[in-house]
Amino acid sequence: MCVKLLFDQNLSYKLVSKLQDIYPESKHVALLDLDTSSDLELYYYAQKHNFTLVLKDSDFNDISTLNGYPPHILWLRVGNSKISVAENLLRKHHNMICNTIQENKIGIIELNEL
């Protein structure tokens, strides 16, 4: 297993099932009753349970800078787009994501749809 992802509330819960084949054990915050949790609570939950946070906004940049990593953060720079855009990015960059997280040299990975 490469990594398990924790999708933020701004991303569709459908990504969990769509990406199950390459990111097993991934979850969405709503499915864990964490959708009303603060960013810091999500950060510590992800850290405790070995998740990589996946989000569309920059809210976690400061938290990660102050507290370090893990958890690693996948920042999807996709704006308001279809679920397929996020799915395709995570599929396309699967090997790079796994390698970067396993190397443990950086905490935030930015993925752009361009």
N, C-alpha and C positions, 0 to 999 in steps of 0.2 A: 504494500500500500504506500502510495506517495504521501499524500496529506489528506486530512479531513477538513472540510471547509465549513465555516459558520457564516451563513448569509445574513446580512443586515436586513432590517425591516424595509429598506428602500429597494430591495431586490425581490423578485418573485419567489415564493416558496416552491414553485414548480421546477426551479433549477435543481433542487435536491434530487428529484426523480429523473430529470433529463440527463444529469451528469453522474448518476449512480454507477455506471459502468467504469468510469475512470476516477471518480472521487467517492468511493464507498465510505459509509459512516458519516457523510456530511449531513448537516442539519440547517434548518432555518430558525431564526430567533423566535418566530411566532409558534413554531411546533414545540419549542422548549419553554413556552410561556415567558419569554424574555423580551417580548416586543415593547414593553414599557420600561425596560431597564435603562439606566443611564449608560453613556458611552464607557465610563470607567468600570461599571459593573460588568458590561459585556467584555471588556478587555480582560478583566480578572477571570471571568468564566472561561473565556477562550484559553487563557494561560493555564488554568488549572486542569482543563480537559483536553489539552493538546490540539486545539483547533487553530486553523488559519482563518482570520477574519476577512470576509469579502464584502466590500462596500463601494458605494458610488460617490461618496463625498470625502472631504478632507478632514473630517472631525477627529479622526484618530491620529493624525500626524503629530500633534502636540503631545498626546498621551504616549505614543511610541517613543518620541524623542526624549521625553522626561523619564520614562520607565523602562525603556529598552525593549528587547524582544528575546524570546518569544512572548506573546504570540506574534507571528508574522502577519502582515497585512497585504491583501491584494486590493489595490485601489483601481477600480474599473472606471476609466475616464470615458464613459459612454453617454452621459446625459440622459434625457428621457428617450429611451429607445426600446425596441422590442426585446423580448426575452431571448430571442435567437441571437441577438448581438452579443449579449453576455455569455451565452452558452458557447457560441463559436469562438470567442476570445479565450475562454477557459480551456476549450478543447485544443485550439491551435497552439497554445503556449504551455500545454501540460508538462512536457519534458523540461522546459526551462523553469517552470514554477517548482517542480519537484527538485531539480538540481540546485536551484538557488536556495530553497528552504533547507535542504540537506547540508549545503555548504555553510549555512548559518552565518553569512558575512554581512547581509543587509536585512533590515526589518520590514521595509516597505517596497513592494513591487508594483509599479504603475503599468497598467495595460491600457493602450489606446486603440480605438476602433479603426484608426487610419492605417 
